[in-house]
Amino acid sequence: MVMVGDDALMLRTQAGDRDAFAALIDRHKHKLVNYLTAMARDRDRAEEIAQDAFLKVFQHRDVYEERGQFAPYLYRIATNLLRSEDRKSRRREVLLGMFSARRNGHNGVRPSQEAQLLHGELCGHLERAIAALPLRFRSPLLLREIEGWSYRDIASVLDCREGTVKSRVHRGREKLRTLLTPYWNGGRT
């Protein structure tokens, strides 16, 4: 049996051959998942990111150029997905920290099981509060705080002025604080 190269498989994939793409996945999935597991220290997360990477390759198969560099191309996509997910996670933590600082002091000690449970509870309350925000506040707030977008980029996407975006982000934060007040006060408004 003749071994077909990655570039030949991608050319066939570009021509609509799904079996060729399945062969690429079979050829690279285990090494990619192992690489991502080492990077993320979480096999389940690594498998999800690997799936997303293969999906991106497939979705953008028409822009792939044959250069004998399929594996680096795939790994670059996977690494960027991991980095992007980590940035979102860090921003989420900053947003959570913005609200949890009122409830809990932080002394640098490793969180106890109780603190971890409280953190999980806070995440649930925060997610519900964000979902309850009107879209005009939720969208710019999440683009700014979670995605890390500039006010200018948000204004461009939402087709409004930068000042409007700043105002909506500020008002979104205030509405979140109001929605979370009962949580901070032990159920009392």
KOLLO-990950 format. One record per residue (C-alpha): residue in three letters; x, y, z; chain. Coordinates in Angstrom, 3 decimals. Layout:
// residues N
<res=ALA | east=X | north=Y | up=Z | chain=A>
...
//
This chain:
// residues 189
<res=MET | east=0.000 | north=0.000 | up=0.000 | chain=A>
<res=VAL | east=1.392 | north=3.372 | up=-1.037 | chain=A>
<res=MET | east=1.538 | north=6.053 | up=1.662 | chain=A>
<res=VAL | east=-0.172 | north=9.230 | up=0.459 | chain=A>
<res=GLY | east=1.335 | north=12.486 | up=1.743 | chain=A>
<res=ASP | east=-0.534 | north=15.065 | up=3.802 | chain=A>
<res=ASP | east=-0.533 | north=17.619 | up=0.989 | chain=A>
<res=ALA | east=-2.011 | north=15.097 | up=-1.454 | chain=A>
<res=LEU | east=-4.718 | north=14.302 | up=1.102 | chain=A>
<res=MET | east=-5.454 | north=18.023 | up=1.539 | chain=A>
<res=LEU | east=-5.697 | north=18.476 | up=-2.245 | chain=A>
<res=ARG | east=-8.189 | north=15.620 | up=-2.346 | chain=A>
<res=THR | east=-10.027 | north=17.170 | up=0.621 | chain=A>
<res=GLN | east=-10.220 | north=20.476 | up=-1.244 | chain=A>
<res=ALA | east=-11.758 | north=18.562 | up=-4.153 | chain=A>
<res=GLY | east=-14.485 | north=17.239 | up=-1.836 | chain=A>
<res=ASP | east=-13.018 | north=13.869 | up=-0.785 | chain=A>
<res=ARG | east=-14.118 | north=13.459 | up=2.849 | chain=A>
<res=ASP | east=-12.319 | north=10.111 | up=3.131 | chain=A>
<res=ALA | east=-9.046 | north=11.924 | up=2.459 | chain=A>
<res=PHE | east=-9.780 | north=14.281 | up=5.337 | chain=A>
<res=ALA | east=-10.680 | north=11.339 | up=7.579 | chain=A>
<res=ALA | east=-7.273 | north=9.857 | up=6.716 | chain=A>
<res=LEU | east=-5.586 | north=13.123 | up=7.775 | chain=A>
<res=ILE | east=-7.459 | north=13.045 | up=11.072 | chain=A>
<res=ASP | east=-6.496 | north=9.415 | up=11.683 | chain=A>
<res=ARG | east=-2.873 | north=10.187 | up=10.862 | chain=A>
<res=HIS | east=-2.521 | north=13.198 | up=13.189 | chain=A>
<res=LYS | east=-5.160 | north=12.999 | up=15.932 | chain=A>
<res=HIS | east=-3.215 | north=10.987 | up=18.523 | chain=A>
<res=LYS | east=-0.048 | north=13.073 | up=18.324 | chain=A>
<res=LEU | east=-2.050 | north=16.298 | up=18.311 | chain=A>
<res=VAL | east=-4.106 | north=15.262 | up=21.352 | chain=A>
<res=ASN | east=-0.918 | north=14.214 | up=23.182 | chain=A>
<res=TYR | east=0.691 | north=17.573 | up=22.373 | chain=A>
<res=LEU | east=-2.377 | north=19.489 | up=23.538 | chain=A>
<res=THR | east=-2.665 | north=17.351 | up=26.672 | chain=A>
<res=ALA | east=0.897 | north=18.281 | up=27.583 | chain=A>
<res=MET | east=0.103 | north=21.947 | up=26.937 | chain=A>
<res=ALA | east=-3.296 | north=22.089 | up=28.648 | chain=A>
<res=ARG | east=-2.704 | north=19.375 | up=31.283 | chain=A>
<res=ASP | east=-6.243 | north=18.126 | up=30.620 | chain=A>
<res=ARG | east=-6.927 | north=15.323 | up=28.142 | chain=A>
<res=ASP | east=-10.652 | north=16.062 | up=27.734 | chain=A>
<res=ARG | east=-9.897 | north=19.700 | up=26.966 | chain=A>
<res=ALA | east=-7.121 | north=18.622 | up=24.589 | chain=A>
<res=GLU | east=-9.506 | north=16.357 | up=22.699 | chain=A>
<res=GLU | east=-12.042 | north=19.166 | up=22.333 | chain=A>
<res=ILE | east=-9.421 | north=21.595 | up=21.065 | chain=A>
<res=ALA | east=-8.081 | north=18.982 | up=18.636 | chain=A>
<res=GLN | east=-11.598 | north=18.473 | up=17.262 | chain=A>
<res=ASP | east=-11.989 | north=22.233 | up=16.889 | chain=A>
<res=ALA | east=-8.614 | north=22.425 | up=15.113 | chain=A>
<res=PHE | east=-9.578 | north=19.734 | up=12.616 | chain=A>
<res=LEU | east=-12.918 | north=21.458 | up=12.098 | chain=A>
<res=LYS | east=-11.151 | north=24.758 | up=11.352 | chain=A>
<res=VAL | east=-8.821 | north=23.029 | up=8.900 | chain=A>
<res=PHE | east=-11.815 | north=21.526 | up=7.138 | chain=A>
<res=GLN | east=-13.798 | north=24.779 | up=7.132 | chain=A>
<res=HIS | east=-10.819 | north=26.658 | up=5.663 | chain=A>
<res=ARG | east=-9.588 | north=23.871 | up=3.386 | chain=A>
<res=ASP | east=-9.901 | north=26.112 | up=0.337 | chain=A>
<res=VAL | east=-7.264 | north=28.546 | up=1.617 | chain=A>
<res=TYR | east=-4.691 | north=25.848 | up=2.441 | chain=A>
<res=GLU | east=-1.679 | north=26.026 | up=0.144 | chain=A>
<res=GLU | east=0.409 | north=22.968 | up=-0.547 | chain=A>
<res=ARG | east=3.899 | north=23.532 | up=0.861 | chain=A>
<res=GLY | east=4.665 | north=20.287 | up=2.630 | chain=A>
<res=GLN | east=3.721 | north=21.955 | up=5.907 | chain=A>
<res=PHE | east=0.393 | north=20.391 | up=6.883 | chain=A>
<res=ALA | east=1.445 | north=19.280 | up=10.384 | chain=A>
<res=PRO | east=2.857 | north=22.697 | up=11.378 | chain=A>
<res=TYR | east=-0.285 | north=24.308 | up=9.935 | chain=A>
<res=LEU | east=-2.524 | north=22.016 | up=12.016 | chain=A>
<res=TYR | east=-0.459 | north=22.495 | up=15.192 | chain=A>
<res=ARG | east=-0.420 | north=26.276 | up=14.745 | chain=A>
<res=ILE | east=-4.216 | north=26.287 | up=14.517 | chain=A>
<res=ALA | east=-4.520 | north=24.043 | up=17.595 | chain=A>
<res=THR | east=-2.025 | north=26.139 | up=19.572 | chain=A>
<res=ASN | east=-3.858 | north=29.339 | up=18.673 | chain=A>
<res=LEU | east=-7.175 | north=27.805 | up=19.745 | chain=A>
<res=LEU | east=-5.631 | north=26.808 | up=23.077 | chain=A>
<res=ARG | east=-4.164 | north=30.287 | up=23.576 | chain=A>
<res=SER | east=-7.459 | north=31.906 | up=22.687 | chain=A>
<res=GLU | east=-9.330 | north=29.677 | up=25.118 | chain=A>
<res=ASP | east=-6.777 | north=30.460 | up=27.850 | chain=A>
<res=ARG | east=-7.141 | north=34.204 | up=27.240 | chain=A>
<res=LYS | east=-10.921 | north=33.916 | up=27.484 | chain=A>
<res=SER | east=-10.584 | north=31.903 | up=30.670 | chain=A>
<res=ARG | east=-8.229 | north=34.476 | up=32.211 | chain=A>
<res=ARG | east=-10.576 | north=37.308 | up=31.251 | chain=A>
<res=ARG | east=-13.488 | north=35.365 | up=32.750 | chain=A>
<res=GLU | east=-11.455 | north=35.019 | up=35.958 | chain=A>
<res=VAL | east=-10.778 | north=38.767 | up=35.960 | chain=A>
<res=LEU | east=-14.478 | north=39.425 | up=35.530 | chain=A>
<res=LEU | east=-15.289 | north=36.971 | up=38.305 | chain=A>
<res=GLY | east=-12.600 | north=38.545 | up=40.472 | chain=A>
<res=MET | east=-14.145 | north=41.929 | up=39.915 | chain=A>
<res=PHE | east=-17.291 | north=40.664 | up=41.613 | chain=A>
<res=SER | east=-15.917 | north=38.118 | up=44.080 | chain=A>
<res=ALA | east=-13.529 | north=40.634 | up=45.665 | chain=A>
<res=ARG | east=-16.556 | north=42.138 | up=47.373 | chain=A>
<res=ARG | east=-17.576 | north=38.791 | up=48.808 | chain=A>
<res=ASN | east=-14.263 | north=37.129 | up=49.726 | chain=A>
<res=GLY | east=-10.881 | north=38.474 | up=50.693 | chain=A>
<res=HIS | east=-7.915 | north=36.871 | up=48.909 | chain=A>
<res=ASN | east=-4.856 | north=36.058 | up=51.000 | chain=A>
<res=GLY | east=-2.809 | north=34.044 | up=48.505 | chain=A>
<res=VAL | east=-3.596 | north=30.742 | up=50.243 | chain=A>
<res=ARG | east=-4.600 | north=27.780 | up=48.093 | chain=A>
<res=PRO | east=-8.387 | north=27.707 | up=47.940 | chain=A>
<res=SER | east=-10.067 | north=25.278 | up=50.282 | chain=A>
<res=GLN | east=-12.800 | north=22.951 | up=49.147 | chain=A>
<res=GLU | east=-15.319 | north=25.415 | up=50.557 | chain=A>
<res=ALA | east=-13.748 | north=28.276 | up=48.599 | chain=A>
<res=GLN | east=-13.851 | north=26.181 | up=45.449 | chain=A>
<res=LEU | east=-17.542 | north=25.462 | up=46.012 | chain=A>
<res=LEU | east=-18.211 | north=29.153 | up=46.595 | chain=A>
<res=HIS | east=-16.318 | north=29.977 | up=43.403 | chain=A>
<res=GLY | east=-18.467 | north=27.477 | up=41.485 | chain=A>
<res=GLU | east=-21.588 | north=28.983 | up=43.010 | chain=A>
<res=LEU | east=-20.428 | north=32.464 | up=42.028 | chain=A>
<res=CYS | east=-19.778 | north=31.300 | up=38.458 | chain=A>
<res=GLY | east=-23.333 | north=30.007 | up=38.238 | chain=A>
<res=HIS | east=-24.806 | north=33.243 | up=39.600 | chain=A>
<res=LEU | east=-22.621 | north=35.312 | up=37.283 | chain=A>
<res=GLU | east=-23.585 | north=33.284 | up=34.207 | chain=A>
<res=ARG | east=-27.288 | north=33.672 | up=35.033 | chain=A>
<res=ALA | east=-26.848 | north=37.400 | up=35.671 | chain=A>
<res=ILE | east=-25.028 | north=37.864 | up=32.360 | chain=A>
<res=ALA | east=-27.769 | north=35.935 | up=30.553 | chain=A>
<res=ALA | east=-30.355 | north=38.245 | up=32.159 | chain=A>
<res=LEU | east=-28.693 | north=41.395 | up=30.810 | chain=A>
<res=PRO | east=-30.391 | north=43.022 | up=27.836 | chain=A>
<res=LEU | east=-28.493 | north=42.205 | up=24.647 | chain=A>
<res=ARG | east=-27.490 | north=45.854 | up=24.102 | chain=A>
<res=PHE | east=-25.424 | north=45.627 | up=27.337 | chain=A>
<res=ARG | east=-24.504 | north=41.931 | up=27.283 | chain=A>
<res=SER | east=-22.899 | north=41.968 | up=23.842 | chain=A>
<res=PRO | east=-20.439 | north=44.862 | up=24.360 | chain=A>
<res=LEU | east=-19.670 | north=43.748 | up=27.924 | chain=A>
<res=LEU | east=-18.742 | north=40.213 | up=26.853 | chain=A>
<res=LEU | east=-16.804 | north=41.392 | up=23.806 | chain=A>
<res=ARG | east=-14.819 | north=43.749 | up=26.040 | chain=A>
<res=GLU | east=-14.356 | north=41.672 | up=29.210 | chain=A>
<res=ILE | east=-14.251 | north=38.112 | up=27.877 | chain=A>
<res=GLU | east=-13.004 | north=38.489 | up=24.308 | chain=A>
<res=GLY | east=-10.694 | north=41.423 | up=25.070 | chain=A>
<res=TRP | east=-11.821 | north=43.536 | up=22.123 | chain=A>
<res=SER | east=-11.042 | north=47.240 | up=21.914 | chain=A>
<res=TYR | east=-13.869 | north=49.744 | up=22.216 | chain=A>
<res=ARG | east=-13.193 | north=50.753 | up=18.595 | chain=A>
<res=ASP | east=-13.596 | north=47.184 | up=17.306 | chain=A>
<res=ILE | east=-16.790 | north=46.681 | up=19.308 | chain=A>
<res=ALA | east=-18.183 | north=49.960 | up=17.956 | chain=A>
<res=SER | east=-17.417 | north=48.821 | up=14.419 | chain=A>
<res=VAL | east=-19.154 | north=45.472 | up=14.877 | chain=A>
<res=LEU | east=-22.173 | north=46.947 | up=16.669 | chain=A>
<res=ASP | east=-22.336 | north=49.879 | up=14.246 | chain=A>
<res=CYS | east=-22.357 | north=52.577 | up=16.904 | chain=A>
<res=ARG | east=-19.968 | north=55.160 | up=18.366 | chain=A>
<res=GLU | east=-17.107 | north=54.292 | up=20.704 | chain=A>
<res=GLY | east=-18.661 | north=56.444 | up=23.429 | chain=A>
<res=THR | east=-21.869 | north=54.435 | up=23.171 | chain=A>
<res=VAL | east=-19.892 | north=51.214 | up=23.621 | chain=A>
<res=LYS | east=-18.091 | north=52.595 | up=26.687 | chain=A>
<res=SER | east=-21.413 | north=53.671 | up=28.152 | chain=A>
<res=ARG | east=-23.009 | north=50.289 | up=27.499 | chain=A>
<res=VAL | east=-20.059 | north=48.402 | up=28.997 | chain=A>
<res=HIS | east=-20.233 | north=50.609 | up=32.094 | chain=A>
<res=ARG | east=-24.007 | north=50.221 | up=32.373 | chain=A>
<res=GLY | east=-23.681 | north=46.460 | up=31.827 | chain=A>
<res=ARG | east=-21.233 | north=46.231 | up=34.732 | chain=A>
<res=GLU | east=-23.578 | north=48.260 | up=36.928 | chain=A>
<res=LYS | east=-26.546 | north=46.068 | up=36.010 | chain=A>
<res=LEU | east=-24.478 | north=42.975 | up=36.816 | chain=A>
<res=ARG | east=-23.644 | north=44.406 | up=40.231 | chain=A>
<res=THR | east=-27.337 | north=45.067 | up=40.826 | chain=A>
<res=LEU | east=-28.313 | north=41.570 | up=39.702 | chain=A>
<res=LEU | east=-25.653 | north=40.038 | up=41.947 | chain=A>
<res=THR | east=-26.478 | north=42.163 | up=45.036 | chain=A>
<res=PRO | east=-28.774 | north=39.487 | up=46.515 | chain=A>
<res=TYR | east=-25.940 | north=36.962 | up=46.224 | chain=A>
<res=TRP | east=-23.457 | north=39.271 | up=47.972 | chain=A>
<res=ASN | east=-25.962 | north=40.011 | up=50.705 | chain=A>
<res=GLY | east=-26.896 | north=36.407 | up=51.418 | chain=A>
<res=GLY | east=-30.215 | north=36.601 | up=49.579 | chain=A>
<res=ARG | east=-31.212 | north=40.049 | up=50.826 | chain=A>
<res=THR | east=-31.676 | north=42.823 | up=48.237 | chain=A>
//
